Amino acid sequence: MTVQLISAEQQVESLKSQNIKKVLLVEDNDANRMLLTDCLSFSGYKVKSLSDGSKFFSTVETFQPDLIVLDLKLPDIDGFFLLKEMQQRFDAAKIPVIIVSGLAFKSDCERAIGLGARRYFVKPVILTELTQAIEKELSCHQK
């Protein structure tokens, strides 16, 4: 019988990696995507970002995010469509979605919430409010 020992540092790193929450960010604006990615990474999340919705569901399947931050106006697909499709897929329907959009009409917010979004932020978003909302959603929603 052999025993493989790992250092205390390796144990800590392993525990940290098990507790790191994953956020999928879908934002077509390069500056916004970089800013949000940096902010979320600095806040301790593992972030995967997409600039459009073409690989949305394949990324959800492979990355398995704990939460999704979604822009509604994407160059190739409507964010409302993605929300609607998520509700049709059992694996994706359970993932909380927070909208960050330039669409400021109350009807857009109501439509997104009706399609399953948990929160709705209008750009320009206050980063501390967004990160607090993400933390709240993740603490309430355990995989």
Secondary structure, DSSP 8 states (H G I E B T S, - for coil): -------HHHHHHHHHHHH--EEEEE---HHHHHHHHHHHHHTT-EEEEESSSTTHHHHHHHH--SEEEE-SB-SSSBHHHHHHHHHH-HHHHTS-EEEEES---HHHHHHHHHTT-SEEEESS--HHHHHHHHHHHHHH---
